[in-house]
Amino acid sequence: MTVDVSKFVQTLFDGLSNGAIYASLALGLVLVHRATHIPNFAQGEMAMLSAFIAWEADKHMPWALALLVSLAISFVIGFVIERGVVRWVEGASPLTLLIVTLGLLSVINGGAGWHWGYLPKSAETPFTGTIKIGSEDPIIISWQTVGIVIVLLIVMTAIFLMFNRTKVGLGLRAAANNAGSARLVGISVGSMLAIGWGFAALVGAAGGVMVAPKLGLQPNMMASVVIFAFAGAVLGGFDSPPGAVFGGFMVGLLQAFTSVYWQPHGNQLSLVLAFGVIMAVLLLKPNGLFGRAEVSRV
């Protein structure tokens, strides 16, 4: 049995490209969950809104600057959502918090559709052309695939460094792990939660901006993407940021290889595969591969 190396490498890079997008959204989901202990169903719509912001900014400035503007505005949006909406239902039942995030999803999606319409728009990307490796049976990889992986890895690495090497990051971790103790040492837990939402929106925005040229910019573009992100977060563990990134990449690779090598049904079973991952992990290892079981004293 011979292996088509070109096809394998192409599939590997496509899987890493999709996985980087899922990992960025999964990381945002985990950051919100660690702060509020709920899954944020509006994460995908917030990323979509950020992509529209970058699209508007790109009309007036270089693409790289438009990306930075979108990330900054997305951070502010996440901060404002926590302070203006989520703050008022702190301590409510998980069902109430869940309904709030579903409401945010509907409001953002409807608002984007009302302002920009539902027809797909062409989003610009500086990553054009292809890379050709080898002369006989060459491996051809698009620069867009490479660009997605590089940009999202830079953003996620910066977030990890911020969480582990800065005062704000340590404050965020303290507020998420033990709010009561954090207050005792002078940390403003409310501000930390809002900043956490801001960073969650920022990393999600990076994924939204990078995937927009690939999917076509429109209000519903993240509907299926966020499901794969949820699968990645569940696989890695909802209380583990590194696990969410690992899970996102694994789901992306699994999706890519299934689509290419499981013919003729691979493409049609992508969403089924995502739900299968979620159900299998919840049944066999509910805390995910990197999550830890919560221990409490009765």
Secondary structure by P-SEA (a helix, b strand, c coil): cccaaaaaaaaaaaaaaaaaaaaaaaaaaaaaaaaccccccaaaaaaaaaaaaaaaaaacccaaaaaaaaaaaaaaaaaaaaaccccccccccaaaaaaaaaaaaaaaaaaaaaaccccbbbbbbcccbbbbcccccbbbbbaaaaaaaaaaaaaaaaaaaaacccaaaaaaaaaaacaaaaaaaccaaaaaaaaaaaaaaaaaaaaaaaaccccccccccaaaaaaaaaaaaaaaccccaaaaaaaaaaaaaaaaaaacccccccccaaaaaaaaaaaaaaaccccccccccccccc
